[in-house]
């Protein structure tokens, strides 16, 4: 069902319900780098010398991730030249890759609205959950597919200036209203019977699966099924880690993914109320068996430790992005050329990124601890630099 026109009141109401919360402040500060002139937000004209350790950065894995981006971008005018040249390179060494990027891209530093350059860098991963295709006493928490009554409203046909905004809602009588929040979905107020894809055994693991956006379900017969993000209810994301800190249940240094899971195990009676404090809810789809890695918002497989999720209103999807940060819970520098290939409900703002660590428990450990400060530089194809 498509809605062509909405009243201004409905648009404002839905937009208010889609307003994201501010992320928690970073806890680890990356080493400072030289500042650059600010011609216009959110970018500052930069040069390769401003990218920390650029000349010593290993680029082969970054280049492989770029080729993935080019699968989605190579037919776009601004990307035809750089992607065409990338596809012509055969087993390039690191010196050749530095020459390639410096010849075909221009670095611009990403800035916040106030002109500052530091922002929050978090991590995500592809988790593994135990589950079943049918509900049992053990597997009783549903993983839902997209509801039949969920509307995704593209406002660009009515308001071209809102071309990057998508609103979610449902029809109630003759009105379009916000879609059900998490508490309403989990209490059964939303009629999602028959939309269950799988059933899993752990409510906290399911909650974090929604935050990660993709994962694998290990079935009783020994097979693993891949699932990925399909849609979202349009409600704002709210950090339950921050809620636990505000409630005095956890200290700041304890509010990692691992710390929240432990708290849930210790306080099962309080868990439903805590999870309901995040009204955002994600719906999934089953992915083909041959899918090597989860697909990001760009539509190409993510590359472990070389893909990031960004806010596409600030950083164009598919772009190479140089990240200067630190490894999780440390001051060890993490300077790497990443590819902006995904988005996320909590990833809002210019200097903001989510680092994809890959699949499994070790990746989960890294992702759960990552809450670093960092800086970002977008590499724009020559001729496609911002005005």
C-alpha positions, -999 to 999 in steps of 0.1 A, spaced: 0 0 0 14 34 -9 5 67 7 11 96 -17 0 125 5 -1 130 43 -13 159 63 14 182 77 3 173 112 7 136 105 42 142 90 53 162 120 39 135 144 56 107 126 88 127 123 88 133 161 85 96 167 115 90 145 138 115 163 169 96 174 183 98 209 218 111 214 245 85 217 264 80 250 296 99 253 329 83 243 350 68 271 384 66 254 401 95 237 421 90 204 454 109 199 449 144 185 457 151 149 464 185 132 433 206 125 423 218 91 405 248 77 367 246 76 352 258 43 317 244 50 302 218 73 302 189 75 335 186 56 369 202 58 393 202 28 422 180 39 452 163 24 469 129 28 494 142 53 466 148 78 455 111 78 474 96 108 498 69 97 484 70 61 517 61 44 521 30 67 485 19 63 481 -16 48 455 -13 20 449 -47 5 419 -56 26 405 -20 22 409 -24 -16 389 -57 -15 361 -39 4 362 -11 -21 356 -36 -49 325 -47 -31 313 -11 -29 319 -8 -67 295 -36 -73 267 -12 -62 283 21 -74 302 15 -107 273 25 -129 269 59 -111 284 88 -129 307 100 -101 321 65 -95 326 52 -130 362 63 -134 375 53 -100 357 20 -99 367 12 -135 404 18 -126 400 -3 -95 387 -32 -114 416 -30 -138 442 -35 -111 455 -71 -108 471 -82 -75 484 -47 -67 510 -43 -40 507 -17 -12 527 10 -30 504 7 -60 473 9 -38 485 41 -22 492 55 -56 457 44 -68 439 61 -39 459 93 -40 454 96 -77 417 89 -78 403 103 -45 404 135 -25 403 134 14 378 155 33 376 155 71 341 150 85 330 176 111 302 179 135 277 207 133 297 227 158 329 223 138 345 197 161 362 166 147 358 140 174 329 116 175 318 82 189 330 50 173 312 18 184 312 -18 172 288 -44 160 291 -80 148 271 -110 135 259 -130 165 249 -167 167 216 -176 184 202 -210 193 167 -214 178 140 -233 160 115 -228 132 87 -239 156 79 -227 191 88 -250 220 92 -247 257 129 -239 252 125 -217 221 98 -192 229 110 -157 218 99 -149 182 121 -134 154 95 -116 133 94 -109 96 80 -77 82 43 -71 93 17 -69 67 4 -36 82 37 -18 83 39 12 60 72 26 48 64 62 36 87 79 11 81 116 15 102 127 -15 72 127 -40 55 153 -19 84 170 -2 116 167 -23 136 183 4 129 153 26 143 128 0 165 110 26 137 106 52 116 74 54 87 72 79 71 41 92 35 39 103 2 20 100 -34 29 91 -58 33 120 -93 41 106 -86 70 82 -54 81 98 -18 72 95 -3 68 130 31 56 142 37 19 142 36 -1 174 65 3 199 85 -26 213 63 -29 244 31 -32 223 47 -57 199 60 -79 227 27 -77 247 7 -89 217 -10 -56 210 4 -58 174 -11 -87 156 20 -105 143 7 -140 144 20 -159 114 49 -135 109 74 -156 131 104 -167 111 122 -184 140 119 -188 178 150 -184 200 158 -192 236 171 -160 250 154 -126 251 185 -106 257 203 -123 228 173 -115 206 174 -79 217 211 -76 207 204 -94 174 181 -65 166 208 -40 175 234 -58 153 210 -61 124 220 -96 112 230 -129 126 228 -167 124 203 -191 139 216 -225 149 188 -250 145 183 -283 164 193 -303 133 227 -287 132 222 -263 104 228 -226 106 205 -201 89 215 -165 81 191 -137 87 194 -100 79 176 -67 86 144 -63 66 126 -33 82 122 -13 114 91 0 133 101 36 129 104 42 167 135 60 181 164 39 194 172 43 231 202 28 248 193 4 276 229 6 287 224 43 294 191 35 311 209 11 335 235 37 343 207 63 350 189 38 372 221 31 392 221 -5 382 255 -4 363 285 19 363 296 35 331 325 10 326 301 -19 332 276 -9 306 290 -30 277 271 -56 258 286 -82 280 277 -63 312 241 -58 301 237 -95 293 250 -104 327 226 -80 344 197 -96 325 207 -130 337 209 -118 373 176 -98 371 152 -118 349 122 -102 366 133 -67 356 144 -76 321 111 -71 302 106 -36 316 142 -27 307 140 -39 271 107 -20 267 126 12 274 139 10 238 108 14 216 127 5 184 121 -29 170 137 -46 140 121 -72 116 142 -97 97 144 -118 65 160 -151 59 191 -149 36 203 -173 10 227 -201 22 254 -189 -2 256 -154 14 291 -152 27 287 -123 50 257 -102 60 245 -76 35 248 -40 45 225 -12 36 245 -7 4 234 -41 -7 268 -57 -8 284 -82 17 302 -66 46 339 -71 51 351 -81 85 370 -53 103 369 -31 71 332 -21 69 315 6 89 279 17 94 274 55 91 247 81 89 241 84 51 229 120 56 265 129 63 286 102 47 277 88 13 272 50 13 299 31 -5 326 57 2 361 49 15 364 64 50 397 67 68 391 60 105 415 73 133 405 58 166 417 33 192 411 -4 197 383 -14 222 390 -5 258 426 7 250 447 35 238 463 14 210 459 34 178 434 20 152 441 39 119 425 21 90 408 27 56 372 15 60 342 14 36 309 29 45 286 1 36 259 0 62 236 21 84 220 17 118 192 30 140 217 43 166 241 57 141 231 93 138 254 123 133 284 133 111 314 120 131 297 87 141 305 52 129 298 15 139 328 -8 132 319 -43 119 340 -69 137 327 -100 119 311 -132 131 313 -151 164 321 -148 200 355 -131 196 340 -105 173 312 -100 199 338 -94 226 354 -67 205 321 -51 195 307 -51 230 337 -33 244 341 -7 216 330 28 227 359 49 215 365 85 203 376 89 167 379 110 136 368 104 101 379 114 66 358 106 35 376 99 3 356 114 -25 362 104 -62 381 131 -81 355 153 -97 328 144 -72 341 165 -42 316 184 -21 310 220 -31 
